[in-house]
């Protein structure tokens, strides 16, 4: 009788285990969007804003139909694109892996493949983690692991045509705490299905500065009326930006990209370097120095001191001060006061 009860118990435990395994496998199924004729069609899902910003940033050196060098975006000359999302537990980050086939030279027929990885820590919007050149003409069977993303692609074997490849290889994109590595052939861990998780605790303050500077050319969106809601700025700076935006309808207060000391024109910063000159800033105060060039003037280098403070909801940017220019907060305050005095 006891033996029969034990067998019955083992049976139901096995059924429960099978149900849990099935639920886990289903939880690891991620979103996938594809644009077969361009790239902007993949700006969907939780990373849509960050993906669109990266795809439309005119920070790339291209060749126009007149054979002259131009600045262009991935979306300008994209052939097709995919985005794969990882699943994530409540305590882990979520990843989005974007692959774009595009042409930097419109006068030729060469096609390049770019891979962009976006990451979202718990409670924080997606941001660009890094970009690399991909190998292969397609990306499929994507698997997210703790320290890498792997994918399969076809390759030409003897007797194949380019439209009908029979070879298959897997490649991996290494994941680091602050970026991604170059693509390499996958040699280990075949069959893994683990959702990617951070290997180390990221530096929240530094990541916030990188998110600001690597957001592309849409500085109007970053520093506009929505600045109080994007989770970048301290309450004081966000309030000053909002007031300046409202007043700018009747008098100019600040025109330019604060990340570059007010440099005019579109393009946003490129070739960024981040330095932390003083590691002893304190528990609630940090500074990061960003050296960057403007997309439209890559030889013009600016060095900006970004000040951050610790708030109840985490690190926030409190001011930007570029060498040879007034601090952003000071410029806003004086512009607001000047505008108000004119209205009296």
C-alpha positions in Angstrom: 0.0 0.0 0.0 2.8 2.3 1.0 4.8 1.4 -2.2 1.7 2.1 -4.3 1.3 5.5 -2.7 5.0 6.3 -3.3 4.7 5.3 -7.0 1.7 7.6 -7.3 3.6 10.5 -5.7 6.6 10.0 -8.0 4.2 10.0 -11.0 2.7 13.4 -10.0 6.1 14.8 -9.2 7.3 13.8 -12.7 4.2 15.4 -14.3 4.8 18.6 -12.2 8.5 18.6 -13.3 7.4 18.3 -17.0 5.0 21.1 -16.6 7.6 23.4 -15.0 10.2 22.5 -17.7 7.6 23.3 -20.4 6.8 26.7 -18.7 10.5 27.6 -18.5 11.1 26.8 -22.1 8.1 28.9 -23.1 9.3 31.8 -20.9 12.6 31.8 -22.8 10.9 32.4 -26.2 11.7 36.0 -27.2 10.1 38.6 -29.5 11.4 38.8 -33.1 10.6 41.5 -35.6 11.8 41.7 -39.2 11.8 44.4 -41.9 12.4 42.8 -45.3 12.7 46.1 -47.1 14.6 48.6 -44.9 15.3 48.8 -41.2 12.8 51.1 -39.4 10.2 48.4 -39.4 12.1 46.6 -36.6 11.7 49.6 -34.2 9.1 47.6 -32.3 9.0 46.2 -28.8 10.4 47.6 -25.6 13.6 48.9 -27.2 11.8 50.7 -30.1 12.9 54.2 -29.2 16.6 53.3 -28.7 16.6 51.2 -31.9 15.1 54.0 -34.0 17.5 56.5 -32.5 20.5 54.3 -33.4 19.2 53.5 -36.9 18.6 57.1 -37.8 21.7 58.7 -36.4 23.7 60.2 -39.3 27.1 59.4 -37.9 28.5 57.1 -40.6 30.8 57.8 -43.5 29.1 56.8 -46.8 29.4 57.4 -50.5 26.5 59.1 -52.3 25.3 58.4 -55.9 27.4 61.3 -57.0 30.5 59.5 -55.7 31.0 62.1 -53.0 31.5 61.4 -49.3 28.4 62.0 -47.2 27.1 61.4 -43.7 24.4 58.8 -43.5 22.4 56.5 -41.2 22.0 52.8 -41.2 18.3 53.2 -42.1 19.1 55.3 -45.1 20.6 52.4 -47.1 19.3 49.4 -45.3 18.3 46.3 -47.3 16.7 44.4 -44.5 16.9 44.0 -40.7 15.9 41.9 -37.7 15.7 42.4 -34.0 15.6 39.5 -31.5 14.8 40.1 -27.8 15.9 37.9 -24.9 13.6 37.0 -22.2 14.5 38.1 -18.7 13.7 37.3 -15.1 12.7 40.1 -12.7 16.3 40.5 -11.4 18.2 40.3 -14.7 18.8 42.6 -17.7 17.0 42.2 -21.0 18.8 42.3 -24.4 17.8 43.2 -27.9 20.1 42.0 -30.8 19.7 44.0 -34.0 21.2 42.9 -37.3 21.1 45.2 -40.3 22.2 44.5 -43.9 23.0 47.8 -45.6 25.3 49.6 -48.1 27.6 52.4 -47.1 28.5 52.9 -50.8 25.4 53.5 -52.9 27.4 53.3 -56.2 28.4 49.7 -55.7 26.8 46.4 -54.8 28.7 45.5 -51.7 26.5 44.7 -48.7 27.7 45.0 -45.1 26.2 43.5 -41.9 26.0 45.4 -38.7 25.1 44.1 -35.3 23.8 46.3 -32.5 23.1 45.1 -28.9 20.8 47.1 -26.7 20.5 46.4 -22.9 17.9 47.3 -20.3 18.7 46.9 -16.6 15.7 46.3 -14.3 13.7 49.6 -14.1 15.9 51.4 -16.7 15.1 52.0 -20.4 17.0 50.3 -23.2 20.3 51.8 -24.2 22.9 50.9 -26.9 25.5 48.6 -25.4 27.7 48.3 -28.5 28.0 47.7 -32.2 30.1 45.3 -34.3 30.4 43.9 -37.8 28.6 40.6 -38.3 29.6 37.6 -40.4 27.1 36.1 -42.7 24.2 37.2 -44.8 21.5 36.3 -42.4 20.9 35.9 -38.7 18.7 33.1 -37.3 18.5 30.7 -34.4 19.6 33.4 -32.0 20.5 32.3 -28.4 21.2 34.6 -25.5 23.7 33.4 -22.9 25.3 35.0 -19.8 28.3 36.4 -21.6 27.5 36.2 -25.3 24.9 36.1 -28.0 25.2 33.3 -30.6 23.5 33.0 -34.0 23.5 30.8 -37.1 24.0 31.8 -40.6 24.5 30.1 -44.0 27.8 29.9 -45.9 28.8 28.8 -49.4 29.9 25.2 -49.9 31.3 23.7 -53.1 28.6 23.8 -55.8 26.4 26.2 -54.0 24.9 29.3 -55.6 24.7 32.6 -53.5 20.9 32.2 -53.4 21.0 28.6 -52.2 23.7 28.1 -49.5 23.8 24.7 -47.9 26.5 25.4 -45.3 25.7 26.4 -41.8 27.9 28.0 -39.1 27.3 29.5 -35.7 29.0 32.7 -34.5 29.1 34.5 -31.2 29.1 38.1 -30.1 30.9 38.5 -26.7 29.1 40.6 -24.0 31.0 42.7 -21.5 29.7 44.9 -18.7 30.4 48.1 -20.8 30.3 46.9 -24.4 30.5 44.0 -26.9 33.4 42.3 -28.6 34.1 41.3 -32.2 32.2 38.4 -33.8 34.0 35.1 -33.7 33.1 31.5 -34.7 31.3 29.7 -31.9 33.4 26.8 -30.7 31.8 25.8 -27.3 28.4 25.6 -25.6 26.3 24.3 -28.5 22.7 23.8 -27.4 22.8 26.4 -24.7 19.5 28.2 -24.0 20.3 30.4 -21.0 19.0 34.0 -21.0 21.7 36.5 -20.8 22.5 38.0 -17.4 25.1 40.6 -16.4 28.5 39.1 -15.3 29.3 42.1 -13.1 27.3 45.0 -11.5 27.4 47.9 -14.0 28.5 51.4 -13.0 25.1 53.1 -13.0 26.5 56.7 -13.2 28.9 55.9 -16.1 26.2 54.0 -18.0 23.9 57.0 -17.6 26.5 59.3 -19.2 27.0 56.8 -22.0 23.3 56.6 -22.6 23.2 60.4 -23.0 26.1 60.6 -25.4 25.3 57.6 -27.4 21.7 58.5 -28.1 22.5 59.9 -31.6 21.6 63.2 -33.1 18.2 63.7 -31.5 19.4 66.2 -28.9 16.1 68.1 -29.2 14.3 65.0 -27.9 16.8 64.5 -25.1 16.9 68.1 -24.0 13.3 69.1 -24.9 10.0 69.1 -23.0 10.3 65.4 -22.3 13.6 65.8 -20.4 11.8 65.5 -17.0 10.6 62.0 -18.0 13.5 60.4 -19.6 15.4 59.5 -16.4 18.6 61.3 -17.3 18.6 64.6 -15.4 18.3 65.7 -11.8 15.1 67.4 -10.8 16.8 70.8 -10.8 18.2 70.5 -14.2 15.1 68.9 -15.7 13.0 71.8 -14.3 15.4 74.4 -15.8 15.2 72.6 -19.2 11.4 72.6 -19.0 11.2 76.3 -18.2 13.7 77.2 -20.9 11.7 75.1 -23.5 8.5 76.9 -22.6 10.1 80.3 -22.8 12.0 79.7 -26.0 8.8 80.3 -28.0 9.3 84.0 -27.5 13.1 84.4 -26.9 16.1 82.1 -27.6 17.7 80.7 -24.5 20.0 77.9 -25.6 20.4 76.7 -29.2 22.8 73.8 -29.8 23.9 70.5 -28.4 24.8 70.7 -24.7 26.9 67.5 -25.0 29.2 69.4 -27.3 29.2 72.8 -25.6 26.5 74.2 -27.7 27.9 73.1 -31.1 25.4 73.9 -33.9 24.0 71.5 -36.4 22.8 67.9 -36.4 24.9 64.8 -36.1 25.4 64.4 -32.4 28.7 63.4 -30.8 30.9 60.7 -32.1 34.2 59.0 -31.1 33.4 59.4 -27.4 35.9 58.7 -24.6 34.9 58.6 -21.0 37.3 59.4 -18.1 36.6 59.6 -14.4 39.3 61.9 -13.1 38.3 61.7 -9.5 37.3 58.4 -8.1 36.9 60.0 -4.6 34.0 62.2 -5.6 31.8 60.8 -2.8 28.8 58.6 -2.3 26.3 61.1 -3.7 28.4 63.1 -6.2 30.3 61.9 -9.3 32.0 63.5 -12.3 32.8 62.0 -15.8 34.8 63.8 -18.4 33.7 63.1 -22.0 35.9 63.8 -24.9 33.9 63.8 -28.2 33.9 65.0 -31.7 30.8 66.3 -33.6 29.5 64.2 -36.5 29.6 67.1 -38.9 33.0 68.3 -37.7 34.9 65.2 -36.6 38.2 67.1 -36.2 36.7 69.5 -33.7 37.2 67.9 -30.3 35.3 69.0 -27.2 35.9 68.0 -23.6 32.9 68.2 -21.3 32.7 67.6 -17.5 29.5 65.9 -16.7 28.4 66.2 -13.0 26.1 63.6 -11.5 24.3 63.5 -8.2 22.6 60.6 -6.4 18.9 61.0 -6.0 16.2 58.8 -4.4 15.7 57.0 -7.7 19.4 56.6 -8.6 22.1 58.6 -10.3 21.1 61.6 -12.4 23.0 64.2 -14.5 23.1 67.5 -12.8 25.1 69.7 -15.2 27.4 69.6 -18.3 30.3 72.0 -18.5 32.4 72.1 -21.7 35.9 73.6 -21.7 35.7 77.3 -22.9 31.9 77.6 -22.4 29.5 78.3 -19.7 28.0 75.3 -17.9 24.7 74.2 -19.3 22.8 74.9 -16.1 24.3 78.4 -15.8 23.5 79.1 -19.5 19.9 78.1 -18.9 19.5 80.1 -15.7 20.9 83.3 -17.2 18.8 82.8 -20.4 15.6 82.3 -18.4 16.3 85.4 -16.3 17.1 87.5 -19.3 13.9 86.3 -21.1 11.7 87.1 -18.1 13.2 90.5 -17.6 12.3 91.4 -21.2 8.7 90.4 -20.6 8.3 93.0 -17.8 
